Structure formats: structure tokens, C-alpha cells
Amino acid sequence: MYMRFDDEKQRAAASPDGLAAYPGGALLEVVLLAAVPLAMGLALVAGFAQTALLMLLVVTVVLALFFAGYEAGRPALRQIMPTLVLSALAAAGRILFAAVPDFKPVSAIAIIAGATLGRRNGFMVGALAALASNFFFGQGMWSPWQMYAWGMVGYLGGVLASAGVFDNRATGKPRMVTLVTCGLASGALYGVIINAYGVLGFVRPFTWPGTLAYVAASLPFDVIHGVATAVFLAVLYGPWTRRINRVVRKYGLRG
């Protein structure tokens, strides 16, 4: 029994999915990522005075544990390189489009990473892109939240791709309507996470009219974010996934 577990441990460590390859690992991964919205709900119900600090602590711990889990998988350099390259491209794209508020390719590239390299790498690309680009835009309390929000976009993109949502299995061609819809929804997802942090942490006293005013002020930016992601997915998804998938198949980068 001990030897069997040890064999499973070694196979999991060699897998691109790392700890998620353990029995129950995927469930633990979901529970870890769900800890952030659960903490938000708890903070809202309990009415903590230091909500912003509490939630910042929770999201930072979640990110640290997720990164530690990825590192515990001991991925080879050839497995890490595509993730790092896509992270760099996403960060560079955010900086390149700095003059246009919220019209950025980060979410689209994170979704492409999740679709081609797996959900965990999709999360890593989104998170690392936020971290790297904020050395240009400025680091602050918002950085862990942007890392988590863009990471979740990439993670869910990987989940949807694994379910066959993005590609027509019969023809192998992307489903453009689905991709555009997902792109628009990603802007909403990112906005919900960032807005929830802003409302719970900084709208004092908490009131529904104040919350609606905060969300209304951010809505145009979230719409632009969703439209941008849809546009970038429509342009990049097909050619990028074909090229990345060839590398993935050649080097066995995805389990």
C-alpha cells in the first residue's frame, strides 16, 4: 500500500497538473480557490470592521498555497517555459495597450493558456501576468486581487476547454460564438471579483445604494474588458491554440 501511494506521488510530481494529479487533488484545488468568495460572504454577514485587511490576507494565502502546489509538482523546464512565455506576452500586451483603459489581452491569453496547457497553467498565466505588469503600473493592495481575478479567468477557461466548450470536436474548429460569449463573461467575472473587494473593503458604511453606485461607476470598464477579451479571443484563439497544441503534443506538456 505504501509503495502504491509512493508510485502515485512520483507520477503526480512528474505531471503538468502537479498536486491536482493526486486522488482528491482537484477537489482540494477547487476548495482552495473557493475560499476567497467564501471569505467575502463571511465578511459581509459578520460585518468585520477590518474587512479589506481580512480579505487581503485570505487572497494572499490562497495565492501562496496555489503557487506552492504548482511548485510541489516539480514541473520540468520544458513544462514551465510555455507558461512563462504566455505570462510575459500577456503582461507585455497589458503594457502595450496601457493608453486604452481596460482594453487588454490578458484575459484572452489566460484563457488560451488554460485551454492548451490546462486549468492550473491558465491560472498561473493570469496571475503572473498581473504581477509582472504591475511592476510597470504600480504594485499595491490591488495586486493580489488582480492576480486572483485574472487567474480565475484562466482557470475557468481551462475547465471549459476540457469540457469541449470552445472547440467543435468533429471539425476541430473553434466555436466563435462560444468564444465571444466567454470573452464577454470574463469581463463580468473579473469585475465581480474586483468590485466585491472594493465594495466590502471600502464602501463605509455598507449600503445597497452605495454598492449600486460603486458598481455602476465600474460597469463601463468591465464592459470594455469583456469586449476586448472577446475581440482578442476571436483573433488569437485559433492560430495560437494550433501552434501551442503542436508544442504540447511534441513534448508531452499536458497530462
Summary of the structure (lengths in Angstrom):
residues: 255
radius of gyration: 18.6
end to end distance: 24.2
largest distance: 60.0
contacts: 869
relative contact order: 0.12
helix: 80%
strand: 1%
